[in-house]
Amino acid sequence: MHKLFNIFSPNQPMKSLVLALFLILSFVLGCGGLTGRKTEENKNGKKEEKKRPTGEHKKTEDEPKKPEGKSEIQDKGDFKAVYSDVQDQSFKDFNQRMKDQKVIEGIANDLNKSLALPMDVTLTFKDCGFINAFYMPSEKSITICYELMVDSYNSFLKMGYKEDEANERMFGATTFFFLHELGHCLIDVYQLPAVGREEDSVDQLSTYILIEEMGGDNGESAAINGALIFKAWAENADPERLYADEHSFGMVRYFNVICWLYGANQQKYQQLVANGVLPEERAVRCPDEYQKLSTSWKKLTQPYRKD
């Protein structure tokens, strides 16, 4: 296990999960590999998404041990790290560093400290051949595609950020996306209610963890960077598919996250309203919105937590 994990308090496992993902990805892998690589698009210029991954997965021999806990359900499973051989050789070195530094094992270990599972769930970062991150209920697997990370990096470059900052912001956005997919996983394996769009519900969970359980500038920055990617997607959306997609419009997702940030800390983010980033008519509702989502996700996840 990478030494960075030793600094985290065992009393705040969800916080340690997010910090582990953000810090290890950004500081261990942030130097080269993915940065600057252009993403492939199909012949119509549309980003590919929601395709089933292909290729054989390889389980690592060094799986994290399951710690004791005090959840209200019996712990019968683990989050497990899985690696795949890359198909796109430009990701080869990056993928090898993931293995050498045992990045996914570290994330799995923190999750296993945090949550009791009724079955095993696999975690993987890989090249998919398309831009996406997804949870597969049939396989009980969470996948983050390297292509999504590259696309996010390039999006931040287009926003005018320099390479180092674009790289840092990309890792923050990746943290948001990982927690989003974790939300899909938890709804599935715990059979949690998701009233309304499930995609909106897991955006809430990701934002809640980053704001309240991680706390501080790193968590909130990751939420902001996730929101900025939603805005970038909205600017490049395919009009023919926009209304049929299971996700809310990109700009709706952007304003939701901004609203929840403001709702959680109105004093800190008052400039969002003063500068017109967040409309006043939405801003007045944001504290209540955030309070409801925070209370709901605490209540839904409490029976399964080991802390």
C-alpha positions in Angstrom: 0.0 0.0 0.0 1.3 3.4 -0.9 2.7 5.4 2.1 0.3 8.3 1.5 -2.5 6.2 2.9 -0.9 6.1 6.3 -1.7 9.8 7.0 -5.4 9.3 7.0 -7.5 9.0 10.2 -9.3 5.7 10.5 -12.2 7.5 12.1 -13.1 9.3 8.9 -12.9 6.5 6.2 -15.1 8.2 3.6 -12.9 11.3 3.9 -9.8 9.1 3.6 -11.2 7.5 0.4 -11.6 10.8 -1.3 -8.2 12.2 -0.2 -6.6 8.9 -1.2 -8.0 9.0 -4.7 -7.3 12.7 -5.2 -3.8 12.8 -3.7 -2.5 9.5 -5.0 -3.8 10.1 -8.5 -2.6 13.6 -8.7 0.8 13.3 -7.0 1.8 9.7 -7.9 0.5 9.7 -11.4 0.3 13.4 -12.2 3.7 13.7 -13.8 3.3 12.7 -17.4 1.5 9.7 -19.0 -2.0 11.1 -19.7 -1.4 14.8 -20.0 -1.6 16.3 -23.4 -2.9 13.2 -25.1 -5.7 14.0 -27.5 -8.9 11.9 -27.3 -10.3 10.0 -30.2 -13.8 10.8 -31.5 -15.9 8.9 -34.0 -16.3 9.9 -37.6 -19.2 12.2 -36.8 -17.2 14.1 -34.2 -19.4 12.7 -31.3 -17.9 11.3 -28.2 -18.6 7.6 -27.7 -20.2 6.7 -24.4 -22.1 4.0 -22.6 -20.5 1.1 -24.4 -19.8 -2.2 -22.7 -16.1 -2.7 -21.9 -14.2 -5.5 -23.6 -11.2 -7.5 -22.7 -10.2 -9.8 -19.9 -9.7 -8.4 -16.4 -6.8 -9.5 -14.3 -7.2 -9.6 -10.5 -4.2 -8.6 -8.5 -2.7 -11.1 -6.0 -2.3 -8.4 -3.4 -5.9 -7.8 -2.4 -6.5 -5.6 0.7 -7.6 -7.4 3.8 -11.1 -6.7 5.1 -11.0 -5.0 8.4 -13.5 -5.5 11.3 -16.4 -3.1 11.5 -19.7 -2.2 13.1 -22.2 -1.9 10.2 -25.8 -3.0 10.7 -25.5 -5.7 7.9 -23.2 -8.7 7.6 -20.1 -8.0 5.6 -19.9 -10.6 2.9 -17.9 -8.9 0.2 -15.0 -6.6 -0.7 -14.1 -3.9 -3.1 -11.3 -5.5 -5.2 -8.7 -4.0 -7.5 -8.7 -5.2 -11.1 -6.2 -4.3 -13.8 -6.5 -4.8 -17.5 -3.8 -4.9 -20.2 -4.1 -1.7 -22.3 -5.3 -1.9 -25.9 -4.0 1.6 -26.6 -0.3 1.5 -26.2 -0.1 5.3 -25.5 -1.6 4.4 -22.0 1.0 1.6 -21.4 3.3 3.5 -19.1 0.5 5.2 -17.2 -1.3 1.9 -16.7 2.0 0.3 -15.4 2.4 3.1 -12.8 -1.1 2.4 -11.6 -0.1 -1.2 -11.0 3.3 -0.4 -9.5 2.0 2.1 -7.1 -1.1 -0.1 -6.3 -3.4 2.9 -6.7 -6.6 0.9 -7.0 -5.7 -1.4 -4.1 -5.4 1.7 -2.0 -8.8 3.0 -3.0 -10.3 -0.5 -2.4 -8.7 -0.7 1.0 -10.2 2.6 2.1 -13.6 1.6 0.9 -13.4 -1.7 2.7 -12.6 0.2 5.9 -15.7 2.3 5.3 -18.5 0.1 4.0 -19.9 -3.4 4.5 -20.8 -5.1 1.3 -23.2 -8.0 0.5 -21.0 -9.1 -2.4 -17.7 -8.3 -4.1 -17.4 -5.2 -6.2 -14.4 -4.7 -8.6 -12.7 -1.3 -9.3 -10.7 -0.6 -12.3 -9.1 2.2 -14.3 -8.5 1.3 -17.9 -8.6 2.4 -21.5 -12.1 1.7 -22.9 -11.9 3.0 -26.5 -14.4 5.7 -25.6 -15.0 8.5 -23.1 -16.9 7.4 -20.1 -17.0 6.2 -16.5 -19.6 3.6 -15.6 -21.0 1.1 -13.1 -22.0 -2.3 -14.4 -24.7 -3.9 -12.2 -24.4 -7.3 -13.9 -20.7 -7.4 -13.2 -20.7 -5.4 -10.0 -17.9 -3.3 -11.3 -16.9 0.4 -11.3 -14.7 1.5 -14.3 -13.0 4.8 -14.9 -11.8 5.2 -18.5 -8.5 6.8 -19.1 -10.1 8.5 -22.1 -12.4 10.4 -19.7 -9.4 11.7 -17.8 -7.8 12.8 -21.1 -11.0 14.5 -22.3 -11.3 16.4 -19.0 -7.7 17.5 -19.2 -8.2 18.8 -22.7 -11.4 20.5 -21.6 -9.5 22.4 -18.9 -6.8 23.4 -21.4 -9.6 24.8 -23.7 -10.9 26.8 -20.7 -7.5 28.6 -20.6 -5.8 26.8 -17.8 -2.1 26.0 -18.0 -0.9 22.4 -18.2 -0.1 21.9 -14.6 -3.4 23.4 -13.4 -5.4 21.6 -16.1 -3.8 18.4 -14.8 -4.6 19.1 -11.2 -8.2 20.0 -12.1 -8.6 16.8 -14.2 -7.7 14.7 -11.1 -10.3 16.6 -9.1 -13.0 16.0 -11.7 -12.0 12.3 -11.9 -12.6 12.1 -8.1 -16.1 13.6 -8.6 -16.8 11.0 -11.4 -15.5 8.1 -9.3 -17.8 9.0 -6.4 -20.7 9.4 -8.9 -20.2 5.8 -10.1 -19.8 4.7 -6.5 -23.2 6.1 -5.9 -24.7 3.9 -8.6 -23.0 1.0 -7.0 -24.4 1.7 -3.6 -27.9 2.1 -4.9 -27.6 -1.2 -6.6 -25.9 -3.4 -4.0 -27.8 -1.9 -1.0 -31.1 -1.6 -3.0 -31.4 2.0 -2.0 -34.3 4.2 -3.1 -33.5 6.7 -5.8 -36.6 8.9 -6.2 -36.3 10.8 -9.5 -33.4 10.5 -11.8 -30.7 8.2 -10.4 -28.1 10.2 -12.2 -29.1 13.3 -10.2 -29.1 11.3 -7.0 -25.5 10.2 -7.4 -24.4 13.7 -8.4 -25.8 14.6 -5.0 -23.9 11.9 -3.2 -20.6 12.8 -4.9 -21.0 16.5 -4.0 -22.1 15.6 -0.5 -19.0 13.5 0.2 -16.7 16.1 -1.3 -18.2 19.0 0.6 -19.1 17.5 4.0 -17.1 14.4 4.6 -13.9 15.4 2.9 -14.3 19.1 3.6 -11.9 21.8 2.9 -10.6 23.3 -0.3 -9.6 20.0 -1.9 -13.0 18.4 -1.7 -14.8 21.6 -2.8 -12.4 22.1 -5.6 -13.1 18.6 -6.9 -16.8 19.4 -6.9 -16.2 22.6 -8.8 -14.0 20.9 -11.4 -16.7 18.2 -11.9 -19.2 21.0 -12.5 -16.9 22.7 -15.0 -16.7 19.5 -17.0 -20.5 19.3 -17.1 -20.5 22.9 -18.5 -17.9 21.9 -21.1 -20.0 18.9 -22.1 -23.0 21.1 -22.5 -21.2 23.3 -24.9 -20.4 20.3 -27.1 -23.7 18.4 -26.7 -25.3 16.5 -29.5 -28.7 18.1 -30.0 -30.2 14.9 -31.4 -29.4 12.9 -28.2 -29.8 15.7 -25.6 -33.4 15.2 -24.7 -33.2 11.4 -24.7 -30.3 11.0 -22.4 -30.8 9.6 -18.9 -28.6 12.4 -17.4 -29.9 15.9 -16.8 -28.6 18.5 -19.3 -24.9 19.5 -18.7 -25.8 23.0 -17.6 -28.4 21.7 -15.2 -25.8 19.5 -13.6 -23.4 22.4 -13.5 -25.8 24.7 -11.7 -26.9 21.9 -9.3 -23.4 21.4 -8.0 -22.8 25.2 -7.8 -26.0 25.5 -5.9 -25.2 22.8 -3.5 -21.7 24.3 -2.8 -23.4 27.7 -2.1 -26.1 26.0 0.0 -23.5 24.3 2.2 -21.5 27.5 2.8 -23.3 30.7 1.8 -20.7 33.0 3.3 -17.8 31.3 1.6 -19.5 31.3 -1.8 -21.5 34.5 -1.7 -19.5 35.8 -4.6 -21.2 33.2 -6.8 -24.4 35.1 -6.4 -22.9 38.6 -6.3 -21.1 37.9 -9.6 -24.1 36.5 -11.3 -22.7 32.9 -11.6 -25.6 31.6 -9.6 -29.0 33.3 -10.2 -30.6 34.8 -7.0 -33.9 33.0 -7.6 -32.1 29.7 -7.4 -29.7 30.7 -4.7 -32.4 31.3 -2.1 -33.4 27.6 -2.4 -29.9 26.2 -2.3 -29.5 25.9 1.5 -32.7 23.9 1.8 -31.7 21.8 -1.2 -28.3 20.9 0.3 -29.7 20.3 3.8 -32.2 17.8 2.3 -29.7 15.9 0.2 -27.1 15.8 3.1 -29.6 14.4 5.6 -31.0 11.9 3.0 -27.6 10.5 2.1 -26.4 10.3 5.7 -29.6 8.3 6.6 -29.3 6.0 3.5 -25.7 5.1 4.0 -25.5 4.9 7.8 -26.6 1.2 8.2 -23.7 0.1 5.9 -20.9 2.1 7.4 -18.3 0.4 9.6 -17.2 3.6 11.4 
